[in-house]
Amino acid sequence: MSSHDGPTQLLRPSPENGPRKPRSSVAFGFGSPADDSGIGRLDLNDILIRHAQATFVMRVSGAAMREAGIDDGDLVLVDRAIAAAHHHVVIAIADEGFVCRRLVRRAHQMRLCAADPAVADIVVTDSAALQVWGVVTHAIKSLPI
């Protein structure tokens, strides 16, 4: 996501607060519809969000992170409470716009790297000037129906 890839759309913060842990799992096989197979409703907030008050949903524009599994049009969950570390996929502010890139720290240098080798890295010359907006924790895809 960048100002060069099109607009970024901030959808909404989650209404809950506090850390959450997944409470359910889903198998790929399902029981008979005639049986009570124990399938219950899943709350995606419980499964996907650790810090509800600090988690946002953003829509990705562009293909710079396709090789990392994040495609144009995907929704990403961005947690602002997680401290960005080496190799995290982050949302950062660069050139006055949002970008989705992998944070790479080497020695005294930081880069924001696209998964697409054809897209140039953003070299951070002053680490104090780097504004990491949040860490991407999940990518949600729409499948053709």
N, C-alpha and C positions, 0 to 999 in steps of 0.2 A: 504494500500500500504506500503510495506516495502521491505527492501532488502531480507527479508526472503520469501516474497510472490511473488517475480519475479520482473522484471524491470518495472520502471515507464516510461511512454512515454509522453514527453512534446510535444504537437502538434504545437500550435502557439498562439501568443498573438493576440488580436483583434486590427485592424488598427485604429479604431476611438478613440477619447478621450472625456472626460467629462461625467458627470453623465447622465443617461437616465431614463425615466419613461416609463412603459408600455403604449402603445397607443391603443391597440386593445384587444379584447377578442374573444374567439371562443365558439360557442354553440355546443352541441352534436347533435342537429338535424339540418338538412340542408334543404333549400328550394328546389323547383323543379329545375332540370337542365335547363328547358325551361325558367324559370324566371331569371331576374337579381336580385338575392337574396341578393345583397350587400356584397357578399364574396369577399374580396380583398386579396392581398398578404400581408403576415405578415413578418416583419423583426425580426428574433430571436435576433439579437443584441439589438434592441430596447426593447424587452420584457425581456430578461434574464440578460443583463449586465448593471451594475450601473457605474462601473469605467473601461472604455474600455482599457485604457493604462495599467491598473494593473490587468487585468483578463486573466487567462490562462486556457487552457483545458488540463486535464490529464486523462489518462486511468487507472482505478483501476485494481489492480491485487490482488486476494485473497478474502476471504469471511469474514474477521474480522468485517466488518460493515454491513453484510447482514440484520441483525435485524433492522438496521436503514434505510433500503431501498436502500443501496448502494451495488450492487452485483459485482462479478468478471466480468471484461470486460466493466462495465459502464464507461461512460465519466462523469467527474465532472468539473464544472466551479469553479475555484478558484480565489477569489478576494483578492489581496494582499493589497488593500487600506483599508480594514475593519479591525479594531482592534479586535483581538480575545478576546472573553469574555467567562465566565463560560457557559458551555453546548453547545458552538458552535462546529460543526464538522470542524476540521482543517486538514491541511496538515502540518506536522511538520517534522523536521529532527531529527532522532534518530538512533544511531548506524551507522552514516554516510550514511543513506538512508532515503527516504521519507516514512512516515507512514500516513495513514488516520485514525484519531481517534477523539473521543469526548473529549474536554478539560473540565476537572472537577477541580474546585478550592474549597478547603475546608480549612478554617482557614489559616494555614501557609503552606499548602501542595497543590501541583498540581499533577494531573495525566492525562495521555493520556489513555482513556478507549476505548476498543473495544466494539462493540455492542454484540458480541458473548461472553457469560460468560465463555466459555472454553479458551478464549485467555487472557493471563495475562495482567494486566495494566502495563503501563510504568510509574513508579514513578519518578517524577522530584525532585531530591534532591537539586538542586541549580536552582532557578527560572531564574537567569541570564543566565544559560546554555541552557535553553529551547529556541529552535529556531522554532517559528511558521512561516511557509513559507507563509500561506494564509488561508483564511476561505472559506470553501466549501459552495457555495450558491445554486447550483442545481446539480442534478444527471440526466443524460440522458441515457435512456435504449434503447437497440435494441430489438425489438420483432421478434420472428420467423416469417418468411414469406415463 
